[in-house]
Structure formats: C-alpha cells, structure tokens
Amino acid sequence: EVEVHRKPHVSILTSGNELLDLDEPLAPGKIRNSNAYALRELVQETGCEAVSLERSRDEESELRRKMSEGLRYDALITSGGVSVGKHDIVLKTLEAVGVEIRFWKVNIKPGKPFAFGVYANPAGGGLVPVFALPGNPVSTVVTFLQLVRPALQKMMGAGPVSFPALRATLEHDIAKRDSKRHFNRGILRGENGRLFVRATRSQSSGVLSSLVDANCLFIVPEDRMDPKAGDEVEVELL
C-alpha cells in the first residue's frame, strides 16, 4: 500500500476593467489578460487541476458571484485589485463572501500587495485557502512561485520543497535602497566553471518580457543595499 493524495482543484479568477482576452481587439487603455494564461500553466505545472473562471470587471456584485463559484474548489487564486486604488476592491469583496483575510502585504519586490485568507466552507470539507495576487504580470508570477506553489505542493502531500538554488557572481551593480527582499529577473550563464548573472533590461513589474527573457531570479535580501559587480548573489532557476 502507498499513500496517495487527490489532485487539488484550484480556481483562478483575474479581475480588472482593463483586461481583454486574446480574441478581442486591443483598444486604448486596455491590456491582455496574460495572468489568466500564466496562472493556468503554473497551476498545472505544479501538479494541480486548474479551473479557469471567466474574468471579472471591477464591480462588487460580479466579483462576489465569481468568487463564490471559485470557493467551491480546493483553493482560489485571484489576480488584481489588491492594492490601494479606487478600483482595488478584491479584498473587501473576499471578506464580503466570507473569506477571513489572515494577512495583506509582504516585504518583497515585486509582489508587496499579496494577501492570504481562508474560507470555511459551510458544507464542510475544511478550510479553502485563498491567495490574492497583485495584478502586474511579473508580480503575479513571482508571488505564485514564492508563496503559492509551496502551499499547493503541501496540499498534494509533498514535503518541504525548495528551488534549485545556486550562487552566481553579479556582472554589474544593482541599485537597491529599501529593506525589501528583491527578486530580480536575470540571465544566468557559465564561463570557465563559474556562474555569472546579469539583470534583464527592465525590472518593472508590468513588463512581462523581462520575465520571458529571464532564465532565473536572483535574490537581494532585505538587509543588503546596492550590491556591486563581483558580489555573489543567490539564484533560483526558472
């Protein structure tokens, strides 16, 4: 006999008035709903079943209806609407449908507005974890990899899971003057038995190409400021 675990079914809800799907003509002030596709692939690569919900506008009644649908599954991931703008209503709507927000904001960059909560299913079956991710594409991916994926792996019965971590030498200076933990998109290469890393051209959390071009994340911890060329940094392979 062996121990088995059922694959968690994870619902995915993206929100934002600005979002358009791939088959819709792009218009001024609109962007592609790239997070829906990225999260679906990431959830499936983790080993879970992804349940893609229709995207929601920034309207509480619509969000409530779709969140209630998503909470019928083993976990819910939302993307967008968790910052402090006028249209950022995801957290208060989660609370309105019965989710207890356990924390909001983490000391990382990108991805600071991440929130986590739980929902007590009235029909029984325990608590449903809810992961509320920022809407910027890079923030969505980074918070999924660092915070959501380990939780989903735990739900599947896996033990402690770590990234393939390496040490590499920076090829150039990095500007960092805050006390956050930075996850920089990088390009890792080997030369003469040594590893070197450089940042992708843009580190903006809204520039998806910075992640597409990268093969790693390199980490600058909270207490380290302005690392210089030649310094060693920790690297996580993508």
Residue pairs with C-beta under 8 A, 6 or more apart in sequence:
3 157
5 155
5 156
5 157
7 47
7 48
7 49
7 156
8 48
8 49
8 73
8 74
8 75
8 152
8 155
8 156
9 48
9 49
9 51
9 73
9 74
9 75
10 43
10 48
10 49
10 50
10 51
10 73
10 74
10 75
10 76
10 77
10 152
11 51
11 52
11 53
11 69
11 70
11 71
11 72
11 73
11 75
11 76
11 77
12 36
12 39
12 40
12 43
12 50
12 51
12 52
12 53
12 70
12 77
12 79
13 53
13 55
13 56
13 66
13 67
13 70
13 76
13 77
13 78
13 79
14 33
14 35
14 36
14 39
14 55
14 56
14 78
14 79
14 80
14 135
15 55
15 56
15 57
15 58
15 63
15 78
15 79
15 80
15 81
15 90
15 135
16 33
16 55
16 57
16 58
16 80
16 81
16 87
16 135
17 57
17 58
17 87
18 29
18 30
18 31
19 30
19 31
19 32
19 33
19 55
19 80
20 26
20 27
20 30
20 31
20 32
20 33
21 32
21 33
21 36
21 55
22 32
22 33
26 32
33 55
34 137
34 208
35 79
35 80
35 133
35 135
35 137
35 140
36 52
36 55
36 79
38 137
38 140
38 141
39 50
39 77
39 79
39 133
39 140
39 144
40 50
40 52
42 141
42 144
42 145
42 149
43 49
43 50
43 77
43 152
44 50
46 149
46 152
46 153
46 156
47 152
47 153
47 156
48 74
48 75
48 152
48 155
48 156
51 70
51 73
53 66
53 69
53 70
54 66
56 62
56 63
56 66
58 81
58 87
58 89
60 89
60 92
60 93
60 96
63 81
63 89
63 90
63 93
64 93
64 96
64 97
67 76
67 78
67 93
67 94
67 97
67 99
68 97
70 76
70 78
71 97
71 98
71 99
71 119
71 121
71 128
71 130
73 128
74 128
74 155
75 128
75 129
75 130
75 131
75 151
75 152
75 155
76 119
76 128
76 129
76 130
76 131
77 130
77 131
77 133
77 144
77 148
78 90
78 94
78 130
78 131
78 132
78 133
79 133
79 134
79 135
79 140
80 90
80 133
80 134
80 135
81 87
81 88
81 89
81 90
81 91
81 132
81 135
82 88
82 90
82 91
82 104
82 113
82 114
82 115
82 132
82 133
82 134
82 135
83 113
83 134
83 135
90 132
91 101
91 104
91 115
91 132
94 101
94 117
94 130
94 132
95 101
95 117
97 119
98 119
98 120
99 117
99 118
99 119
99 130
100 117
100 118
100 119
100 120
101 115
101 116
101 117
102 116
102 117
102 118
103 115
103 116
104 113
104 114
104 115
104 132
105 112
105 113
105 114
105 115
106 112
106 114
106 143
106 147
107 179
107 180
107 181
107 222
108 114
108 142
108 143
108 146
108 180
108 181
108 182
108 183
109 178
109 180
109 181
109 182
109 183
110 134
110 136
110 138
110 139
110 142
110 143
110 183
110 205
111 133
111 134
111 139
111 142
111 143
111 146
111 147
111 183
111 205
112 134
112 180
113 134
113 139
114 131
114 132
114 133
114 134
114 139
114 143
114 147
115 131
115 132
116 129
116 130
116 131
116 132
116 147
117 129
117 130
117 132
118 127
118 128
118 129
118 130
119 127
119 128
119 130
120 127
120 128
121 127
121 128
129 151
129 155
131 143
131 144
131 147
131 148
131 151
133 139
133 140
133 143
133 144
133 148
134 140
134 143
134 205
136 205
136 206
137 205
137 206
137 207
137 208
137 211
138 185
138 204
138 205
138 206
138 207
138 208
138 210
138 211
139 205
141 211
142 183
142 217
145 163
145 217
145 236
146 183
149 161
150 161
153 161
163 236
163 237
164 236
164 237
165 234
165 235
165 236
166 188
166 195
166 234
166 235
166 237
167 195
167 232
167 233
167 234
167 235
168 188
168 195
168 196
168 197
168 218
168 232
168 233
168 235
169 194
169 195
169 196
169 197
169 230
169 231
169 232
169 233
170 196
170 197
170 198
170 218
170 227
170 228
170 229
170 230
170 231
170 232
170 233
171 196
171 197
171 198
171 229
172 198
172 199
172 229
173 226
173 227
173 228
173 229
174 184
174 199
174 220
174 226
174 227
174 228
175 226
176 182
176 220
176 224
176 225
176 226
176 227
177 225
177 226
179 222
179 223
180 222
181 219
181 220
181 221
181 222
182 219
182 220
183 217
183 218
183 219
183 236
184 199
184 203
184 217
184 218
184 219
184 220
185 199
185 200
185 203
185 210
185 211
185 213
185 214
185 216
185 217
186 197
186 198
186 199
186 200
186 214
186 215
186 216
186 217
186 218
186 235
187 197
187 198
187 199
187 200
187 213
187 214
187 215
187 216
188 195
188 196
188 197
188 215
188 216
188 218
188 235
188 237
189 195
189 196
189 197
190 196
195 235
197 216
197 218
197 233
197 235
199 218
200 209
200 210
200 211
200 213
200 214
201 210
201 213
202 209
202 210
203 210
204 210
214 238
215 237
215 238
216 235
216 236
216 237
216 238
217 235
217 236
217 238
218 233
218 234
218 235
218 236
219 233
219 234
219 235
219 236
220 227
220 233
227 233
